[in-house]
């Protein structure tokens, strides 16, 4: 049964310190957010230091969902934002926190399932994580000191979510009603990577990793429906059959 008060899931990618997880929980609960997901925490889970730091927000930690990898954590979502101090070299829409939370509210109001990813404290998310996102949230910080603590970034994003509590005009429901979930995009990516690998597309070897990253980034930029995904699977299967007959 769907939970009341629809809201985005906040996904902590490989957080390094229990104290920062607890502080992130407090920041979320300050603004009425309680859907926490945790990917491969460095110091294991559950973590008593996180509980101590969370104080009155301990319920979020009790209910937090634990995942082994990023793909699993966002698999049921149809739109994902990645927070980063710099947009990197991946071609994606870039939002300020305010614009991102406006967009998230509209998507959720139209029935979408949204997640916001936050990277590890030391160096932020890797390109492989960001490539799975549909858009980037870039905080306009001082370029000479761009590092944000995990909890600070969660607090800033949560504040913008709460500030947009006044309802905004929803996106057209028919534009979002049947978008593919991330797990379906993941399977499509794997299908194409496997078949293209068999065909020798990823050549030379030293460029294969970047070519696969670009392919994954291509899929994530497209607002694909489930019908689109099924058609793309069918195109690849038919091409393979045609080659085998030849």
C-alpha positions in Angstrom: 0.0 0.0 0.0 1.4 3.4 -0.9 2.6 5.5 2.1 0.9 8.8 2.7 2.7 12.1 2.0 4.4 11.2 -1.3 8.0 12.4 -1.3 11.4 11.6 -2.9 13.7 8.9 -1.5 17.0 10.3 -0.3 19.7 7.8 -1.3 23.1 7.9 0.5 25.7 6.3 -1.7 28.5 4.5 0.2 28.5 6.8 3.2 31.7 6.6 5.2 30.8 7.6 8.8 27.9 6.6 11.0 27.8 10.2 12.4 27.2 11.6 9.0 24.3 9.2 8.3 22.7 10.2 11.7 23.2 13.9 10.9 21.6 13.3 7.4 18.6 11.6 9.1 18.2 14.6 11.4 18.4 17.0 8.4 15.7 15.0 6.5 13.3 14.9 9.5 13.7 18.6 10.0 11.8 19.0 6.7 9.4 16.1 7.0 11.3 13.6 4.8 11.6 10.0 6.0 12.4 7.8 3.0 16.1 7.1 3.5 18.0 4.5 1.5 21.6 3.5 2.2 24.0 1.9 -0.2 27.0 -0.1 1.1 27.9 2.0 4.2 31.6 1.7 4.8 31.3 1.0 8.6 28.5 -1.6 8.3 24.8 -1.4 9.3 23.2 -0.9 11.8 25.6 1.7 13.2 25.4 2.9 16.8 27.2 6.2 16.0 24.5 6.9 13.5 21.8 6.3 16.1 23.5 8.5 18.6 23.8 11.4 16.1 20.3 11.0 14.8 18.8 11.9 18.2 15.0 12.4 17.7 15.2 11.2 14.1 16.1 7.6 15.0 12.9 6.3 13.4 14.4 7.1 10.0 17.3 4.8 10.6 15.1 2.0 11.9 13.1 2.2 8.7 16.0 2.9 6.3 16.4 0.5 3.4 19.8 -1.0 2.9 21.2 -1.9 -0.6 24.4 -3.4 -1.9 24.7 -1.2 -5.0 23.4 2.0 -6.6 21.4 0.2 -9.3 19.3 -1.7 -6.7 18.7 1.4 -4.6 17.1 3.3 -7.4 15.6 0.4 -9.3 12.0 1.2 -8.6 12.3 5.0 -9.4 11.5 6.6 -12.8 13.5 9.8 -12.3 16.7 10.2 -10.3 18.8 13.3 -9.4 22.5 13.2 -8.5 23.8 15.9 -6.2 27.3 17.1 -7.0 29.3 20.3 -6.6 30.3 20.2 -10.2 28.4 18.8 -13.2 31.3 16.7 -14.5 31.6 15.8 -18.2 28.3 14.0 -18.5 25.6 15.7 -20.6 22.5 15.9 -18.4 20.0 18.6 -17.3 21.5 20.6 -14.4 19.2 22.0 -11.7 19.8 24.2 -8.7 18.4 22.6 -5.5 15.3 24.9 -5.7 14.5 24.1 -9.3 15.1 20.4 -8.7 12.7 20.2 -5.9 10.1 22.1 -7.9 10.6 19.6 -10.7 10.4 16.7 -8.2 7.1 17.9 -6.7 5.6 18.1 -10.1 6.7 14.6 -11.1 5.5 13.1 -7.8 2.2 14.9 -8.1 1.8 13.3 -11.5 2.4 9.8 -10.0 6.2 9.6 -10.5 8.7 7.9 -8.2 11.7 10.1 -7.6 15.0 9.7 -5.8 17.9 12.0 -4.9 21.4 10.5 -4.6 24.1 11.9 -2.3 27.7 10.8 -2.6 30.3 9.7 -0.1 31.8 12.4 2.1 35.4 12.2 0.9 35.1 12.5 -2.9 31.4 12.5 -3.9 29.8 10.1 -6.4 31.8 8.4 -9.1 30.9 8.9 -12.7 29.3 5.4 -12.8 26.8 6.5 -10.2 26.1 9.8 -11.8 25.6 8.1 -15.2 22.5 6.4 -13.7 20.9 9.7 -12.9 18.5 11.5 -15.2 19.6 14.9 -14.0 22.1 16.7 -11.8 21.6 19.0 -8.8 24.5 21.4 -8.6 24.8 23.6 -5.6 26.1 27.1 -6.4 28.9 27.1 -3.8 32.1 29.0 -3.6 34.3 27.5 -6.3 37.4 27.9 -4.1 35.8 25.7 -1.4 33.2 23.6 -3.1 33.1 20.7 -0.7 29.8 20.2 1.2 29.3 17.8 4.1 26.9 15.0 3.4 24.4 16.2 6.0 24.7 19.8 4.7 23.8 18.7 1.2 20.9 16.7 2.5 19.7 19.7 4.7 19.9 22.1 1.7 17.9 19.8 -0.6 15.4 19.0 2.2 14.9 22.7 2.8 14.1 23.3 -0.8 11.6 20.4 -0.8 9.8 21.9 2.2 9.9 25.4 0.8 8.0 24.2 -2.3 5.2 22.9 -0.1 2.8 25.2 -1.9 1.4 23.0 -4.7 2.7 23.6 -8.1 1.0 22.8 -11.4 1.6 19.1 -12.0 3.2 17.8 -15.2 0.8 16.2 -17.6 -0.1 12.8 -16.3 0.0 11.2 -19.7 3.6 12.3 -20.0 4.6 10.3 -16.9 2.1 7.6 -16.4 4.0 4.8 -18.0 7.6 5.8 -17.8 10.1 3.0 -17.5 11.5 2.2 -14.0 15.3 2.3 -13.5 15.5 -1.5 -13.2 14.0 -1.7 -16.8 16.6 0.8 -18.1 19.3 -1.2 -16.3 18.2 -4.4 -18.1 18.1 -2.6 -21.4 21.6 -1.3 -20.9 22.9 -4.8 -20.1 21.1 -6.2 -23.2 22.8 -3.7 -25.5 26.2 -4.0 -23.8 26.1 -7.8 -24.1 25.1 -7.8 -27.8 27.5 -5.0 -28.7 30.3 -6.8 -26.9 29.6 -9.9 -29.0 29.7 -7.8 -32.1 33.1 -6.3 -31.2 31.7 -2.8 -30.9 33.7 -1.9 -27.8 37.0 -1.5 -29.5 39.8 -0.8 -28.8 39.9 -2.3 -25.4 41.3 0.7 -23.6 38.2 2.7 -24.7 35.6 0.1 -23.8 34.9 1.4 -20.3 34.2 5.0 -21.5 32.1 3.8 -24.4 29.9 1.8 -22.0 29.6 4.8 -19.7 28.5 7.0 -22.7 26.0 4.4 -23.7 24.5 4.2 -20.2 24.4 8.0 -20.1 22.5 8.0 -23.4 19.7 5.8 -22.0 19.4 7.9 -18.8 18.9 11.1 -20.8 15.9 9.7 -22.7 12.5 9.9 -21.0 11.7 6.3 -22.0 8.3 4.7 -21.5 8.0 0.9 -20.9 6.8 0.6 -24.5 10.0 2.3 -25.7 12.1 -0.1 -23.7 10.2 -3.1 -25.1 10.7 -1.8 -28.6 14.4 -1.2 -28.2 14.8 -4.7 -26.8 12.9 -6.0 -29.8 15.0 -4.1 -32.3 18.2 -5.6 -30.9 16.8 -9.1 -30.8 15.6 -8.9 -34.4 19.0 -7.6 -35.5 20.7 -10.6 -33.8 18.3 -13.0 -35.4 18.8 -11.4 -38.9 22.6 -11.7 -38.5 22.3 -15.4 -37.4 20.1 -16.2 -40.4 22.6 -14.5 -42.7 
